[in-house]
Amino acid sequence: MGTKGREIVGMDINELLRLLNAAYASEWLAYYQYWLGAKLIKGPMKDAVAAELNLHATEELAHATLVANRIVQLGGVPILRPSQWGEFSPCPYDAPEDPFVGTLLEQNIAGEQCAISTYKNLMEATREADPVTYNMALGILAQEVEHEEDLQSLKEDLDLLFRAR
């Protein structure tokens, strides 16, 4: 833990660590939701959607790494037990019980919208108080916005496919 790096944080470190652990838990749940959905997916456009889900899974795992590194920099400990992710995450985990492509897209769009809110809130909390966390959250937020748009575009294509029939 860097002493000076911790000193520049102008907010309660424990509250910041709570917010970061919430984001960390959300990223792991998002990773698993994407990864498993890509394996189980059924229906039209499944190959294109599975490829997108796999890409997003990789990016969510990278987000978890960034957030974990920031938690450790601040002297905290990332959530140690996967069984606690659901309890800490502000975003629900939607198990891909219905593997239909449209259902998976809807679930993952909702997940991205929750992630966007999570990082927007983290940015608001750190805007003036912690430029390092703020910049990290901004970078992740940009990817989450892109993910939402990618998934919504696929959903629109799927809807058009069904309308054309």
N, CA and C atoms as a LAMMPS dump frame, in Angstrom:
ITEM: TIMESTEP
0
ITEM: NUMBER OF ATOMS
495
ITEM: BOX BOUNDS ff ff ff
-5.0000000000000000e+02 5.0000000000000000e+02
-5.0000000000000000e+02 5.0000000000000000e+02
-5.0000000000000000e+02 5.0000000000000000e+02
ITEM: ATOMS id mol type element x y z
1 1 1 N 0.859 -1.176 0
2 1 2 C 0 0 0
3 1 3 C 0.901 1.233 0
4 2 1 N 0.613 2.155 -0.914
5 2 2 C 1.398 3.373 -1.01
6 2 3 C 0.873 4.433 -0.051
7 3 1 N 1.739 4.905 0.828
8 3 2 C 1.325 5.867 1.846
9 3 3 C 0.845 7.168 1.222
10 4 1 N 1.63 7.723 0.324
11 4 2 C 1.254 8.991 -0.307
12 4 3 C 0.03 8.798 -1.195
13 5 1 N -0.029 7.668 -1.919
14 5 2 C -1.179 7.376 -2.763
15 5 3 C -2.468 7.28 -1.967
16 6 1 N -2.371 6.813 -0.737
17 6 2 C -3.548 6.729 0.135
18 6 3 C -3.887 8.103 0.716
19 7 1 N -2.86 8.896 0.965
20 7 2 C -3.064 10.241 1.542
21 7 3 C -3.827 11.165 0.601
22 8 1 N -3.683 10.985 -0.702
23 8 2 C -4.336 11.903 -1.636
24 8 3 C -5.836 11.634 -1.773
25 9 1 N -6.306 10.549 -1.201
26 9 2 C -7.733 10.225 -1.27
27 9 3 C -8.468 11.103 -0.271
28 10 1 N -9.369 11.935 -0.771
29 10 2 C -10.082 12.89 0.069
30 10 3 C -11.461 12.412 0.484
31 11 1 N -11.568 11.125 0.791
32 11 2 C -12.845 10.595 1.274
33 11 3 C -12.543 9.435 2.213
34 12 1 N -13.545 8.953 2.871
35 12 2 C -13.388 7.835 3.787
36 12 3 C -12.93 6.603 2.996
37 13 1 N -11.763 6.089 3.342
38 13 2 C -11.179 4.955 2.623
39 13 3 C -12.085 3.727 2.736
40 14 1 N -12.675 3.502 3.893
41 14 2 C -13.541 2.333 4.055
42 14 3 C -14.762 2.406 3.146
43 15 1 N -15.328 3.595 2.976
44 15 2 C -16.462 3.762 2.065
45 15 3 C -16.008 3.526 0.623
46 16 1 N -14.844 4.04 0.283
47 16 2 C -14.314 3.824 -1.063
48 16 3 C -14.076 2.336 -1.304
49 17 1 N -13.516 1.648 -0.329
50 17 2 C -13.284 0.208 -0.469
51 17 3 C -14.605 -0.553 -0.593
52 18 1 N -15.632 -0.107 0.099
53 18 2 C -16.956 -0.736 -0.019
54 18 3 C -17.48 -0.589 -1.456
55 19 1 N -17.371 0.631 -2.008
56 19 2 C -17.81 0.877 -3.379
57 19 3 C -17.003 0.053 -4.384
58 20 1 N -15.718 -0.029 -4.164
59 20 2 C -14.857 -0.793 -5.068
60 20 3 C -15.148 -2.293 -4.984
61 21 1 N -15.382 -2.798 -3.783
62 21 2 C -15.703 -4.216 -3.654
63 21 3 C -17.058 -4.539 -4.278
64 22 1 N -17.987 -3.598 -4.228
65 22 2 C -19.278 -3.798 -4.899
66 22 3 C -19.063 -3.914 -6.408
67 23 1 N -18.229 -3.036 -6.969
68 23 2 C -17.921 -3.096 -8.399
69 23 3 C -17.168 -4.382 -8.73
70 24 1 N -16.25 -4.771 -7.867
71 24 2 C -15.476 -5.998 -8.066
72 24 3 C -16.398 -7.221 -8.127
73 25 1 N -17.314 -7.313 -7.183
74 25 2 C -18.262 -8.432 -7.155
75 25 3 C -19.121 -8.433 -8.422
76 26 1 N -19.557 -7.259 -8.833
77 26 2 C -20.386 -7.144 -10.043
78 26 3 C -19.637 -7.624 -11.276
79 27 1 N -18.366 -7.304 -11.366
80 27 2 C -17.576 -7.71 -12.524
81 27 3 C -17.439 -9.224 -12.598
82 28 1 N -17.228 -9.871 -11.469
83 28 2 C -17.125 -11.329 -11.476
84 28 3 C -18.444 -11.973 -11.867
85 29 1 N -19.543 -11.452 -11.341
86 29 2 C -20.852 -11.997 -11.713
87 29 3 C -21.136 -11.775 -13.194
88 30 1 N -20.779 -10.601 -13.711
89 30 2 C -20.97 -10.305 -15.135
90 30 3 C -20.108 -11.236 -15.983
91 31 1 N -18.862 -11.425 -15.566
92 31 2 C -17.977 -12.346 -16.29
93 31 3 C -18.631 -13.721 -16.407
94 32 1 N -19.089 -14.247 -15.29
95 32 2 C -19.642 -15.6 -15.297
96 32 3 C -20.94 -15.674 -16.105
97 33 1 N -21.756 -14.649 -15.983
98 33 2 C -23.011 -14.614 -16.74
99 33 3 C -22.728 -14.629 -18.24
100 34 1 N -21.78 -13.82 -18.687
101 34 2 C -21.406 -13.794 -20.104
102 34 3 C -20.785 -15.124 -20.536
103 35 1 N -19.841 -15.588 -19.761
104 35 2 C -19.1 -16.801 -20.111
105 35 3 C -20.037 -17.989 -20.232
106 36 1 N -20.898 -18.186 -19.244
107 36 2 C -21.807 -19.325 -19.258
108 36 3 C -22.868 -19.17 -20.344
109 37 1 N -23.392 -17.957 -20.512
110 37 2 C -24.374 -17.716 -21.568
111 37 3 C -23.818 -18.06 -22.939
112 38 1 N -22.554 -17.735 -23.177
113 38 2 C -21.922 -18.038 -24.471
114 38 3 C -21.829 -19.544 -24.709
115 39 1 N -21.745 -20.311 -23.654
116 39 2 C -21.663 -21.77 -23.788
117 39 3 C -23.038 -22.4 -24.033
118 40 1 N -24.093 -21.82 -23.468
119 40 2 C -25.421 -22.433 -23.482
120 40 3 C -26.359 -21.897 -24.554
121 41 1 N -25.996 -20.814 -25.192
122 41 2 C -26.884 -20.073 -26.095
123 41 3 C -27.495 -20.946 -27.195
124 42 1 N -28.768 -20.67 -27.488
125 42 2 C -29.507 -21.38 -28.535
126 42 3 C -30.311 -20.371 -29.35
127 43 1 N -30.503 -20.667 -30.615
128 43 2 C -31.371 -19.848 -31.442
129 43 3 C -30.652 -19.152 -32.573
130 44 1 N -31.416 -18.336 -33.314
131 44 2 C -30.836 -17.636 -34.468
132 44 3 C -29.761 -16.643 -34.027
133 45 1 N -28.764 -16.489 -34.842
134 45 2 C -27.655 -15.56 -34.587
135 45 3 C -26.809 -15.994 -33.395
136 46 1 N -26.935 -17.255 -32.968
137 46 2 C -26.239 -17.678 -31.752
138 46 3 C -24.726 -17.545 -31.868
139 47 1 N -24.161 -17.794 -33.044
140 47 2 C -22.708 -17.703 -33.179
141 47 3 C -22.215 -16.275 -33.008
142 48 1 N -22.91 -15.325 -33.627
143 48 2 C -22.524 -13.91 -33.508
144 48 3 C -22.687 -13.425 -32.074
145 49 1 N -23.792 -13.811 -31.445
146 49 2 C -24.043 -13.369 -30.072
147 49 3 C -23.068 -14.046 -29.117
148 50 1 N -22.79 -15.332 -29.308
149 50 2 C -21.827 -16.037 -28.446
150 50 3 C -20.446 -15.381 -28.533
151 51 1 N -20.044 -14.987 -29.738
152 51 2 C -18.748 -14.316 -29.901
153 51 3 C -18.722 -13.005 -29.116
154 52 1 N -19.824 -12.264 -29.167
155 52 2 C -19.896 -10.996 -28.424
156 52 3 C -19.88 -11.258 -26.917
157 53 1 N -20.612 -12.27 -26.47
158 53 2 C -20.638 -12.599 -25.044
159 53 3 C -19.251 -13.016 -24.561
160 54 1 N -18.53 -13.792 -25.368
161 54 2 C -17.168 -14.186 -24.994
162 54 3 C -16.238 -12.982 -24.903
163 55 1 N -16.355 -12.066 -25.848
164 55 2 C -15.547 -10.843 -25.808
165 55 3 C -15.859 -10.03 -24.55
166 56 1 N -17.138 -9.866 -24.269
167 56 2 C -17.528 -9.105 -23.077
168 56 3 C -17.052 -9.798 -21.813
169 57 1 N -17.104 -11.12 -21.773
170 57 2 C -16.624 -11.848 -20.592
171 57 3 C -15.153 -11.517 -20.338
172 58 1 N -14.359 -11.531 -21.392
173 58 2 C -12.929 -11.217 -21.271
174 58 3 C -12.725 -9.8 -20.734
175 59 1 N -13.53 -8.867 -21.223
176 59 2 C -13.394 -7.471 -20.787
177 59 3 C -13.879 -7.291 -19.35
178 60 1 N -14.91 -8.02 -18.933
179 60 2 C -15.375 -7.926 -17.539
180 60 3 C -14.311 -8.468 -16.594
181 61 1 N -13.629 -9.533 -16.995
182 61 2 C -12.548 -10.077 -16.177
183 61 3 C -11.405 -9.066 -16.047
184 62 1 N -11.127 -8.355 -17.131
185 62 2 C -10.098 -7.299 -17.074
186 62 3 C -10.528 -6.18 -16.131
187 63 1 N -11.826 -5.852 -16.133
188 63 2 C -12.327 -4.829 -15.194
189 63 3 C -12.138 -5.296 -13.756
190 64 1 N -12.448 -6.569 -13.492
191 64 2 C -12.271 -7.109 -12.134
192 64 3 C -10.818 -6.987 -11.693
193 65 1 N -9.905 -7.216 -12.619
194 65 2 C -8.477 -7.088 -12.306
195 65 3 C -8.12 -5.649 -11.957
196 66 1 N -8.597 -4.699 -12.747
197 66 2 C -8.328 -3.282 -12.461
198 66 3 C -8.863 -2.883 -11.086
199 67 1 N -10.085 -3.29 -10.801
200 67 2 C -10.708 -2.911 -9.529
201 67 3 C -9.98 -3.584 -8.367
202 68 1 N -9.623 -4.861 -8.513
203 68 2 C -8.885 -5.557 -7.452
204 68 3 C -7.546 -4.87 -7.185
205 69 1 N -6.863 -4.47 -8.254
206 69 2 C -5.583 -3.774 -8.073
207 69 3 C -5.771 -2.472 -7.308
208 70 1 N -6.84 -1.754 -7.595
209 70 2 C -7.088 -0.483 -6.892
210 70 3 C -7.414 -0.74 -5.427
211 71 1 N -8.185 -1.777 -5.146
212 71 2 C -8.5 -2.128 -3.76
213 71 3 C -7.211 -2.404 -2.983
214 72 1 N -6.323 -3.182 -3.572
215 72 2 C -5.058 -3.526 -2.918
216 72 3 C -4.185 -2.282 -2.747
217 73 1 N -4.149 -1.395 -3.754
218 73 2 C -3.377 -0.147 -3.647
219 73 3 C -3.82 0.67 -2.442
220 74 1 N -5.112 0.608 -2.153
221 74 2 C -5.666 1.398 -1.043
222 74 3 C -5.562 0.677 0.294
223 75 1 N -4.927 -0.484 0.305
224 75 2 C -4.737 -1.221 1.544
225 75 3 C -5.901 -2.134 1.896
226 76 1 N -6.797 -2.324 0.952
227 76 2 C -7.944 -3.186 1.197
228 76 3 C -7.722 -4.591 0.67
229 77 1 N -8.745 -5.405 0.821
230 77 2 C -8.72 -6.784 0.346
231 77 3 C -9.97 -7.007 -0.498
232 78 1 N -9.796 -7.467 -1.737
233 78 2 C -10.98 -7.798 -2.54
234 78 3 C -11.78 -8.909 -1.859
235 79 1 N -13.051 -8.949 -2.133
236 79 2 C -13.91 -9.988 -1.567
237 79 3 C -13.253 -11.343 -1.82
238 80 1 N -13.091 -12.112 -0.765
239 80 2 C -12.334 -13.354 -0.844
240 80 3 C -13.163 -14.568 -1.241
241 81 1 N -14.452 -14.507 -1.02
242 81 2 C -15.303 -15.674 -1.265
243 81 3 C -16.31 -15.393 -2.387
244 82 1 N -16.238 -16.175 -3.462
245 82 2 C -17.214 -16.001 -4.537
246 82 3 C -18.663 -16.088 -4.047
247 83 1 N -18.891 -16.853 -3
248 83 2 C -20.252 -16.975 -2.471
249 83 3 C -20.793 -15.642 -1.96
250 84 1 N -19.92 -14.662 -1.749
251 84 2 C -20.336 -13.344 -1.258
252 84 3 C -20.566 -12.324 -2.378
253 85 1 N -20.234 -12.664 -3.603
254 85 2 C -20.373 -11.7 -4.697
255 85 3 C -21.798 -11.199 -4.821
256 86 1 N -22.766 -12.079 -4.765
257 86 2 C -24.16 -11.676 -4.911
258 86 3 C -24.627 -10.756 -3.809
259 87 1 N -24.075 -10.932 -2.637
260 87 2 C -24.452 -10.104 -1.486
261 87 3 C -23.874 -8.692 -1.591
262 88 1 N -22.704 -8.556 -2.179
263 88 2 C -22.048 -7.252 -2.284
264 88 3 C -22.399 -6.494 -3.561
265 89 1 N -22.729 -7.213 -4.618
266 89 2 C -22.975 -6.587 -5.917
267 89 3 C -24.304 -5.847 -5.951
268 90 1 N -24.306 -4.622 -6.467
269 90 2 C -25.583 -3.92 -6.665
270 90 3 C -26.347 -4.454 -7.882
271 91 1 N -25.677 -5.26 -8.692
272 91 2 C -26.275 -5.794 -9.914
273 91 3 C -26.61 -7.269 -9.71
274 92 1 N -27.823 -7.654 -10.062
275 92 2 C -28.185 -9.064 -9.882
276 92 3 C -27.504 -9.96 -10.905
277 93 1 N -27.351 -11.198 -10.539
278 93 2 C -26.873 -12.224 -11.46
279 93 3 C -28.097 -12.898 -12.065
280 94 1 N -28.184 -12.874 -13.388
281 94 2 C -29.284 -13.54 -14.093
282 94 3 C -28.755 -14.841 -14.69
283 95 1 N -29.048 -15.942 -14.027
284 95 2 C -28.606 -17.244 -14.526
285 95 3 C -29.232 -17.496 -15.894
286 96 1 N -28.461 -18.014 -16.831
287 96 2 C -28.98 -18.261 -18.186
288 96 3 C -29.833 -19.539 -18.239
289 97 1 N -30.876 -19.558 -17.424
290 97 2 C -31.746 -20.736 -17.365
291 97 3 C -32.529 -20.922 -18.657
292 98 1 N -32.852 -19.818 -19.31
293 98 2 C -33.474 -19.876 -20.639
294 98 3 C -32.38 -19.466 -21.621
295 99 1 N -31.799 -20.409 -22.347
296 99 2 C -30.655 -20.085 -23.199
297 99 3 C -31.014 -19.458 -24.55
298 100 1 N -32.29 -19.106 -24.762
299 100 2 C -32.672 -18.468 -26.018
300 100 3 C -31.916 -17.161 -26.193
301 101 1 N -31.411 -16.942 -27.368
302 101 2 C -30.564 -15.793 -27.669
303 101 3 C -31.205 -14.468 -27.242
304 102 1 N -32.495 -14.286 -27.513
305 102 2 C -33.164 -13.036 -27.147
306 102 3 C -33.213 -12.821 -25.645
307 103 1 N -33.453 -13.888 -24.912
308 103 2 C -33.496 -13.796 -23.446
309 103 3 C -32.123 -13.43 -22.888
310 104 1 N -31.093 -14.095 -23.403
311 104 2 C -29.733 -13.795 -22.938
312 104 3 C -29.345 -12.356 -23.246
313 105 1 N -29.722 -11.874 -24.418
314 105 2 C -29.424 -10.477 -24.751
315 105 3 C -30.127 -9.529 -23.789
316 106 1 N -31.396 -9.77 -23.51
317 106 2 C -32.131 -8.909 -22.571
318 106 3 C -31.491 -8.92 -21.191
319 107 1 N -31.117 -10.108 -20.703
320 107 2 C -30.481 -10.205 -19.385
321 107 3 C -29.171 -9.431 -19.347
322 108 1 N -28.376 -9.575 -20.396
323 108 2 C -27.074 -8.927 -20.394
324 108 3 C -27.167 -7.426 -20.647
325 109 1 N -28.169 -6.987 -21.38
326 109 2 C -28.401 -5.545 -21.521
327 109 3 C -28.732 -4.952 -20.157
328 110 1 N -29.604 -5.619 -19.414
329 110 2 C -29.951 -5.142 -18.056
330 110 3 C -28.713 -5.113 -17.168
331 111 1 N -27.856 -6.117 -17.299
332 111 2 C -26.619 -6.144 -16.52
333 111 3 C -25.701 -4.984 -16.856
334 112 1 N -25.592 -4.67 -18.141
335 112 2 C -24.75 -3.533 -18.543
336 112 3 C -25.327 -2.211 -18.041
337 113 1 N -26.637 -2.095 -18.061
338 113 2 C -27.257 -0.864 -17.56
339 113 3 C -26.986 -0.701 -16.072
340 114 1 N -27.01 -1.795 -15.335
341 114 2 C -26.668 -1.725 -13.912
342 114 3 C -25.192 -1.358 -13.73
343 115 1 N -24.318 -1.949 -14.542
344 115 2 C -22.884 -1.621 -14.459
345 115 3 C -22.64 -0.148 -14.764
346 116 1 N -23.359 0.39 -15.735
347 116 2 C -23.225 1.815 -16.062
348 116 3 C -23.588 2.654 -14.843
349 117 1 N -24.667 2.318 -14.17
350 117 2 C -25.065 3.043 -12.956
351 117 3 C -24.024 2.9 -11.854
352 118 1 N -23.486 1.698 -11.701
353 118 2 C -22.476 1.446 -10.67
354 118 3 C -21.252 2.33 -10.878
355 119 1 N -20.754 2.392 -12.106
356 119 2 C -19.55 3.19 -12.36
357 119 3 C -19.847 4.685 -12.381
358 120 1 N -21.032 5.059 -12.783
359 120 2 C -21.423 6.475 -12.692
360 120 3 C -21.427 6.906 -11.228
361 121 1 N -21.984 6.07 -10.35
362 121 2 C -22.003 6.375 -8.911
363 121 3 C -20.594 6.42 -8.337
364 122 1 N -19.735 5.493 -8.759
365 122 2 C -18.351 5.493 -8.281
366 122 3 C -17.634 6.759 -8.745
367 123 1 N -17.892 7.189 -9.961
368 123 2 C -17.286 8.428 -10.458
369 123 3 C -17.778 9.638 -9.677
370 124 1 N -19.076 9.677 -9.392
371 124 2 C -19.616 10.8 -8.619
372 124 3 C -18.99 10.859 -7.224
373 125 1 N -18.778 9.702 -6.613
374 125 2 C -18.197 9.651 -5.265
375 125 3 C -16.733 10.06 -5.256
376 126 1 N -16.032 9.835 -6.37
377 126 2 C -14.581 10.065 -6.384
378 126 3 C -14.149 11.261 -7.222
379 127 1 N -15.097 11.919 -7.884
380 127 2 C -14.765 13.014 -8.811
381 127 3 C -13.771 14.005 -8.209
382 128 1 N -14.049 14.494 -7.037
383 128 2 C -13.17 15.477 -6.384
384 128 3 C -12.245 14.829 -5.357
385 129 1 N -12.542 13.57 -4.981
386 129 2 C -11.856 12.967 -3.845
387 129 3 C -10.723 12.012 -4.211
388 130 1 N -10.778 11.406 -5.374
389 130 2 C -9.786 10.382 -5.71
390 130 3 C -9.627 10.285 -7.228
391 131 1 N -8.688 11.052 -7.778
392 131 2 C -8.53 11.07 -9.235
393 131 3 C -8.11 9.717 -9.822
394 132 1 N -7.409 8.903 -9.084
395 132 2 C -6.969 7.609 -9.6
396 132 3 C -8.177 6.688 -9.805
397 133 1 N -9.01 6.579 -8.777
398 133 2 C -10.205 5.74 -8.902
399 133 3 C -11.16 6.329 -9.927
400 134 1 N -11.297 7.633 -9.924
401 134 2 C -12.179 8.295 -10.887
402 134 3 C -11.788 7.941 -12.32
403 135 1 N -10.499 8.047 -12.643
404 135 2 C -10.033 7.758 -13.999
405 135 3 C -10.213 6.284 -14.36
406 136 1 N -9.979 5.393 -13.394
407 136 2 C -10.201 3.971 -13.635
408 136 3 C -11.679 3.723 -13.942
409 137 1 N -12.554 4.295 -13.114
410 137 2 C -14.001 4.12 -13.295
411 137 3 C -14.454 4.702 -14.637
412 138 1 N -13.888 5.822 -15.042
413 138 2 C -14.231 6.43 -16.324
414 138 3 C -13.888 5.494 -17.483
415 139 1 N -12.71 4.905 -17.439
416 139 2 C -12.308 3.972 -18.489
417 139 3 C -13.216 2.748 -18.554
418 140 1 N -13.558 2.205 -17.39
419 140 2 C -14.446 1.044 -17.355
420 140 3 C -15.84 1.441 -17.829
421 141 1 N -16.31 2.604 -17.382
422 141 2 C -17.637 3.077 -17.794
423 141 3 C -17.739 3.162 -19.326
424 142 1 N -16.695 3.664 -19.958
425 142 2 C -16.708 3.778 -21.42
426 142 3 C -16.908 2.407 -22.064
427 143 1 N -16.272 1.382 -21.517
428 143 2 C -16.448 0.038 -22.075
429 143 3 C -17.839 -0.503 -21.782
430 144 1 N -18.377 -0.23 -20.607
431 144 2 C -19.72 -0.715 -20.266
432 144 3 C -20.77 -0.077 -21.187
433 145 1 N -20.604 1.19 -21.502
434 145 2 C -21.51 1.869 -22.429
435 145 3 C -21.414 1.219 -23.811
436 146 1 N -20.204 0.901 -24.22
437 146 2 C -20.003 0.231 -25.504
438 146 3 C -20.657 -1.159 -25.501
439 147 1 N -20.52 -1.882 -24.387
440 147 2 C -21.149 -3.205 -24.277
441 147 3 C -22.666 -3.113 -24.426
442 148 1 N -23.27 -2.138 -23.74
443 148 2 C -24.717 -1.977 -23.836
444 148 3 C -25.125 -1.747 -25.292
445 149 1 N -24.397 -0.879 -25.968
446 149 2 C -24.727 -0.554 -27.354
447 149 3 C -24.548 -1.768 -28.267
448 150 1 N -23.472 -2.529 -28.051
449 150 2 C -23.242 -3.743 -28.847
450 150 3 C -24.409 -4.72 -28.684
451 151 1 N -24.823 -4.938 -27.449
452 151 2 C -25.893 -5.901 -27.176
453 151 3 C -27.239 -5.41 -27.709
454 152 1 N -27.499 -4.123 -27.564
455 152 2 C -28.755 -3.58 -28.082
456 152 3 C -28.793 -3.674 -29.605
457 153 1 N -27.674 -3.49 -30.269
458 153 2 C -27.624 -3.629 -31.733
459 153 3 C -27.921 -5.067 -32.153
460 154 1 N -27.36 -6.021 -31.427
461 154 2 C -27.651 -7.426 -31.722
462 154 3 C -29.121 -7.742 -31.48
463 155 1 N -29.685 -7.187 -30.42
464 155 2 C -31.104 -7.411 -30.111
465 155 3 C -31.984 -6.817 -31.214
466 156 1 N -31.627 -5.627 -31.701
467 156 2 C -32.374 -5.012 -32.809
468 156 3 C -32.303 -5.891 -34.062
469 157 1 N -31.123 -6.428 -34.355
470 157 2 C -30.981 -7.319 -35.511
471 157 3 C -31.844 -8.562 -35.342
472 158 1 N -31.861 -9.132 -34.163
473 158 2 C -32.674 -10.303 -33.896
474 158 3 C -34.167 -9.985 -34.064
475 159 1 N -34.574 -8.844 -33.528
476 159 2 C -35.976 -8.429 -33.662
477 159 3 C -36.358 -8.24 -35.13
478 160 1 N -35.468 -7.649 -35.926
479 160 2 C -35.725 -7.469 -37.359
480 160 3 C -35.829 -8.808 -38.083
481 161 1 N -35.004 -9.738 -37.668
482 161 2 C -35.034 -11.077 -38.258
483 161 3 C -36.397 -11.723 -38.041
484 162 1 N -36.936 -11.59 -36.846
485 162 2 C -38.244 -12.181 -36.554
486 162 3 C -39.376 -11.411 -37.235
487 163 1 N -39.218 -10.109 -37.404
488 163 2 C -40.248 -9.307 -38.051
489 163 3 C -40.296 -9.623 -39.551
490 164 1 N -39.162 -9.983 -40.14
491 164 2 C -39.087 -10.263 -41.567
492 164 3 C -39.758 -11.584 -41.942
493 165 1 N -40.008 -12.401 -40.966
494 165 2 C -40.6 -13.724 -41.254
495 165 3 C -42.066 -13.655 -41.455
